[in-house]
Amino acid sequence: MNLSFLKDRDFLKEMLVIAIPISFQQLINASLNMIDVIMVGQLGEASIAALGLSNQVFFVLILLLFGTTSGMAIFTAQFWGKKEIEPIRQVLGMSIIATSLFALIFTLAAVLIPRTVLGFYTNDKEVIEIGAQYLRIVGLSYIPVAIATSYIAVLRSIQLVRMTVIATVSALIFKTILGYVLIFGYAGFPALGVRGAAIGTASGWTLELILLLVLVYAQKTPLAAKNLWTFFSFDMAFFARVLKTTMPAMANELFWSMGITTYNAIYAHIGTDSIAAINVNATMEELGFVVFMGLGNACAVMVGNRIGAGKKAEAYETVRRVIILSVTAAWIVGLIVILLRDTVVGFYELSPSGTHNVRMLMLMMACTLWIRMFNFSTFIGALRAGGDTRFALLMELCSIWLIGVPAAYFAAFILNLPVYYVYLFVILEEAAKAFASAWRFRSRKWIHDLVN
């Protein structure tokens, strides 16, 4: 393993300038999400389960948005490498149109048929009733989330990360404080329980979009066009070219998110204490991902900029370096997670079986984190950033739907294993994906120059 790149100060500086703000943003997000779960957790396991299952709808949406915006950000990163501003604005306009349409569909489902949606995950009537109250309110914020996600993706791709951090962190702090006040009924407000958490969340995401727009225009960024028509003045030939690369990334995230939400449906059918434990473990996973989100997204931006500038060898070397850093960090984070298991379970009002499930899930997660981080680095940093979206889609579809989902079903309903062993069976798809992504990375066939 060649570690000489650690002496390359220019590389480390460029990477850290992008990675640190994104990691900080992710840290605040994960920490405050954990606080949300802890607050709702004081209301009991049914409320934890309801919050977690309701957020599966948002999870599917946000990944669909991520697939769309990251697919389009491949172009904006490469255009930024060429220092062309007008096409970047046009791609942002395409992104806003596409993401808003997706968000509208999810809003209608969340507001009009929340019980039907939640019925996919669980038969527990109490969980469905609590979750429906949450979904109806949070669903109203999906369109602002979609537009904000479009701006964030483009701002990151042109290395204007700081303002996305300011907007997101401010919104997260606001939503947490408002949620706390409304959940428990402080400062003269009524105690609204889960509905209070929903109002805080919807208000926070709406505030994020407002702050982003203010910062984009106040700081006169390349996205601050005086004429709004500039964003939507693209011709259909250009739109078709962007869509050709974006569609596989969009489909990738849709099918992947549907796979993950199927896993959660399987966990929920094992028992309410099982899905509650999965949701607690998910907050720790999110915290564990903090470093890797920064590294992966920094890698994607750097790779896109280098390909746009015609530096393909540098793009390959950038990914190689990030893989080494990510896998090493994953072992360190995994060890920390193992040491903190008892501390974490003490924060929640869980049954004895729920407590045992959380401890075992955290152990499984810690021991397999390095495989997932290898995949994240190659997938986001190489395949997605290099425009190799079709191969990425094929790999994701096969690993989840031919390996992961059947393995989870077999473990849960045929072998009747506890939730933590079912979780371990799911990791089989990550192992298969690691072999495929490693081969593709070494072949260099993932490098596609889309703008020259």
HUZI-V606970 format. One record per backbone hydrogen bond with DSSP energy under -1.0 kcal/mol. NH is the residue of the N-H (numbers start at 0). CO is the residue of the C=O. E is the energy in kcal/mol with one decimal. If there is no record, write none. Layout:
BEGIN
NH CO E
NH CO E
END
This chain:
BEGIN
5 2 -2.0
6 3 -2.0
7 4 -1.9
8 6 -1.4
11 7 -2.2
12 8 -2.6
13 9 -2.3
14 10 -2.5
15 11 -2.7
16 12 -2.2
17 13 -1.0
18 14 -3.3
19 15 -2.3
21 17 -1.3
22 18 -3.0
23 19 -2.8
24 20 -2.5
25 21 -2.5
26 22 -2.6
27 23 -2.5
28 24 -2.3
29 25 -3.1
30 26 -2.8
31 27 -2.6
32 28 -2.2
33 29 -2.2
34 30 -1.9
35 31 -2.3
36 32 -2.2
37 33 -2.5
38 34 -2.9
39 35 -2.8
40 36 -2.2
41 38 -1.1
42 39 -2.1
43 40 -1.3
47 43 -1.7
48 44 -2.8
49 45 -2.5
50 46 -2.6
51 47 -2.5
52 48 -2.7
53 49 -2.3
54 50 -2.0
56 53 -1.1
58 54 -2.5
59 55 -2.3
60 56 -2.1
61 57 -3.4
62 58 -1.9
63 59 -1.9
64 60 -2.8
65 61 -2.4
66 62 -2.7
67 63 -2.0
68 64 -3.1
69 65 -2.8
70 66 -1.7
71 67 -1.9
72 68 -2.1
75 71 -1.6
76 72 -2.6
77 73 -1.5
78 74 -3.1
79 75 -2.0
80 76 -1.5
81 77 -1.1
83 78 -2.2
88 84 -1.8
89 85 -1.8
90 86 -2.3
91 87 -2.0
92 88 -2.0
93 89 -2.1
94 90 -2.3
95 91 -2.4
96 92 -2.0
97 93 -2.4
98 94 -2.8
99 95 -2.0
100 96 -1.7
101 97 -1.8
102 98 -2.5
103 99 -2.1
104 100 -1.5
105 101 -1.8
106 102 -2.5
107 103 -2.2
108 104 -1.8
109 105 -2.5
110 106 -2.5
111 107 -2.4
112 108 -1.7
116 112 -1.9
117 113 -2.5
118 114 -1.7
119 116 -1.3
120 117 -1.4
121 117 -1.7
127 123 -2.3
128 124 -2.4
129 125 -2.3
130 126 -2.7
131 127 -2.3
132 128 -1.3
133 129 -1.4
134 130 -2.8
135 131 -2.1
137 133 -2.4
138 134 -2.7
139 136 -1.3
140 137 -2.2
141 138 -1.3
144 140 -1.9
145 141 -2.1
146 142 -2.2
147 143 -2.4
148 144 -2.5
149 145 -1.6
150 146 -1.9
151 147 -2.7
152 148 -2.2
153 149 -1.8
154 150 -2.8
155 151 -2.3
156 152 -1.8
157 153 -1.3
158 155 -1.9
159 154 -3.3
164 160 -1.7
165 161 -2.3
166 162 -2.3
167 163 -2.4
168 164 -2.7
169 165 -2.0
170 166 -2.0
171 167 -2.5
172 168 -2.4
173 169 -2.2
174 170 -2.6
175 171 -2.1
176 172 -2.4
177 173 -2.7
178 174 -2.3
179 175 -2.4
180 176 -2.2
181 177 -2.3
182 178 -2.7
183 179 -1.7
184 180 -1.3
185 180 -2.0
188 185 -2.0
191 181 -3.5
192 182 -1.5
194 191 -1.4
196 192 -1.4
197 193 -2.0
198 194 -2.3
199 195 -2.2
200 196 -2.2
201 197 -2.7
202 198 -2.3
203 199 -2.1
204 200 -2.2
205 201 -1.6
206 202 -2.2
207 203 -1.8
208 204 -1.3
209 205 -1.7
210 206 -2.6
211 207 -2.3
212 208 -2.3
213 209 -2.1
214 210 -2.5
215 211 -2.8
216 212 -1.8
217 213 -2.6
218 214 -2.2
220 215 -2.0
223 220 -2.1
224 222 -1.7
229 226 -1.9
230 227 -1.4
231 228 -1.1
238 234 -2.1
239 235 -2.5
240 236 -1.8
241 237 -2.3
242 238 -2.7
243 239 -2.0
245 241 -2.4
246 242 -3.0
249 245 -2.8
250 246 -3.0
251 247 -2.6
252 248 -2.1
253 249 -2.2
254 250 -2.8
255 251 -2.3
256 252 -2.8
257 253 -2.2
258 254 -1.8
259 255 -2.5
260 256 -2.7
261 257 -1.6
262 258 -2.1
263 259 -2.0
264 260 -1.7
265 261 -2.2
266 262 -2.6
267 263 -2.6
268 264 -1.9
270 266 -1.1
274 270 -1.9
275 271 -2.1
276 272 -1.8
277 273 -2.3
278 274 -2.0
279 275 -1.9
280 276 -2.6
281 277 -2.1
282 278 -1.3
283 279 -1.2
284 280 -2.4
285 281 -2.4
286 282 -1.7
287 283 -2.6
288 284 -1.7
289 286 -1.3
292 288 -2.6
293 289 -1.4
294 290 -2.2
295 291 -3.1
296 292 -2.1
297 293 -2.2
298 294 -2.5
299 295 -2.1
300 296 -2.1
301 297 -2.6
302 298 -2.8
303 299 -2.4
304 300 -2.6
305 301 -2.1
306 302 -2.6
307 303 -2.4
308 304 -1.4
309 306 -1.5
310 305 -3.3
314 310 -1.5
315 311 -2.0
316 312 -2.1
317 313 -2.2
318 314 -1.7
319 315 -2.1
320 316 -2.2
321 317 -2.1
322 318 -2.5
323 319 -1.7
324 320 -2.1
325 321 -2.7
326 322 -2.5
327 323 -1.9
328 324 -2.3
329 325 -2.1
330 326 -1.5
331 327 -1.4
332 328 -2.8
333 329 -2.5
334 330 -1.8
335 331 -1.9
336 332 -2.4
337 333 -2.0
338 334 -1.9
339 335 -1.4
343 339 -2.3
344 340 -2.0
346 343 -2.1
347 344 -1.1
349 347 -1.3
354 350 -2.7
355 351 -2.1
356 352 -2.4
357 353 -2.2
358 354 -2.1
359 355 -2.2
360 356 -2.6
361 357 -2.4
362 358 -1.5
363 359 -2.4
364 360 -2.7
365 361 -2.3
366 362 -1.9
367 363 -1.2
371 367 -1.4
372 368 -2.2
373 369 -1.8
374 370 -2.1
375 371 -2.3
376 372 -2.2
377 373 -2.1
378 374 -2.8
379 375 -2.5
380 376 -1.2
382 377 -2.6
383 378 -3.2
385 381 -2.9
386 383 -1.3
387 382 -2.4
388 386 -1.3
391 387 -1.7
392 388 -2.1
393 389 -2.3
394 390 -2.7
395 391 -2.4
396 392 -2.7
397 393 -2.2
398 394 -2.2
399 395 -2.3
400 396 -2.2
401 397 -1.5
403 398 -2.5
404 399 -3.3
406 402 -2.1
407 403 -2.5
408 404 -2.6
409 405 -2.5
410 406 -2.5
411 407 -2.4
412 408 -2.8
413 409 -1.3
414 409 -2.5
416 410 -2.7
421 417 -1.8
422 418 -2.3
423 419 -1.3
424 420 -2.0
425 421 -1.8
426 422 -1.0
427 424 -1.5
428 425 -1.6
430 426 -1.9
431 427 -2.1
432 428 -2.1
433 429 -1.9
434 430 -1.3
435 431 -1.6
436 432 -2.9
437 433 -2.1
438 434 -1.9
439 435 -2.2
440 436 -2.4
441 437 -2.2
442 438 -1.4
446 443 -1.2
447 385 -1.8
END
